[in-house]
Amino acid sequence: MVTANPLLIPELRVMLAEGDVEGLRGVAEELHPASVAEFSEGLEDGELWQLLDALPVAHQADIFPYYPLARQVDLVKVADRQHLGTLLEKMAPDNRVDLLKELDPDLVEEILPLVAKAERHDIRMLLSCPEDSAGALMTTEYASLPADITAGEAVARLRSQAPDSESIYYIYVLKADRLLVGFISLRDLILARPNALVGDLMQEDPISVRIEEPSDEVVQKLARYDFLAIPVVDDHNRLVGIVTHDDVLDAVRQDATDEAQRAAAIAPLGEGYLEAALVSLTWKRGVWLTILFGTAAVTAMVLAKWKPAHEWLMYFIPLVVASGGNSGNQAATLVITALSTGDCKLADWKRILRREFAVSLMLGVLLAVPGFLLGLAYAPDPLQAMVIPATVFSVVMVGSLVGCVLPLIFRSLGLDPALMSNPFVSAIVDVVGILIYMAVATVVLA
């Protein structure tokens, strides 16, 4: 997300007031589109359109996607409709679809007739793709060639395709009706003999993804094969678009943001923190806080009924709770990450449980030793001090197993394992840990 640069705003407003079109164009053309968006974001909507109108439409289309989506929506609402149609035609397909998905459906239907028919068909096709799918990530601007032309002819054709293609490093070889049969890299094409046929140079049976394939699987496949782009095909193996590495980076960054928010017991915002409405922000935080408050209340009620005869036992409640919660958080984080990256699958649940059981045994022993030494400092005798290491060992075991099992249960139910956030694991283990502590103390001190 870009941020406004207040130092340049007064200068921009002077140029706008003077109608210095050449000056505005000169500044904008010297900088990267992202930098233009950054230094101009602090302008009012009308002023920002005045700046953009000083530039060619193609340059406007390069700059516009770098504004936050919420700001893009605001700009669209006050834009001249005819000009907006032209701007959308020039924007990259994936960028304009991201924008249109944020608009009211009625406004989208008002705008689409202003877009050229070919582009309109493309937009409707992308809008119909499910969220979090390959289709939602792809662009339809790709370079393609037939198999029966020479390398020399292919290079000549690519010169005309390049301005309208998001990436030409990979060129896809198509038969009739866009049937994907192979691909060739630009490097191999340039180095080939000019009279060599593209069909002889191409790599057959290219790795591809289906248009409805989940986006996380697309990311994994792109990373596994180290591609800069991967083709997207329909059920008949017809090429419909490509997913490029920059689109994947955006998806990975968004997924990482969502995961971090879930780990802190916050429903993913789906937008920037400063753009999120206060009511929405309160709701997405409040739901989980209420759930966690309820589990903490159960812990409080359990403690209220426990009247230990030995006062020193109360000193170790935070230690017991923290040991179980921390071990559970670690296990949950490892399992959630492994499931998300494809490092392990639901079918590996037996191996996961075996590994976590073995590790928790060792971790339990590791923490039980200092726990016993600490207990000796407060307990009347070594036998009573054994309550602490026995409890710590038990809660670490239980915490680790709970932390690894709950994400697996969520995945088996078709839910996102990241919903198994660390605070939620801690809340469950807190209650179980206190119950274990009470049970061990009762047995040892009876």
PyMOL commands that set and color helices and strands:
alter all, ss='L'
color gray80, all
select helices_A, chain A and resi 9-18+21-30+33-40+45-53+57-66+69-78+81-90+93-100+105-114+117-127+134-137+151-164+176-178+186-191+198-201+215-225+245-263+278-304+311-341+346-376+382-385+387-412+417-419+422-445
alter helices_A, ss='H'
color red, helices_A
select strands_A, chain A and resi 142-145+167-174+180-185+203-204+209-210+229-233+239-244
alter strands_A, ss='S'
color yellow, strands_A
deselect
rebuild
show_as cartoon
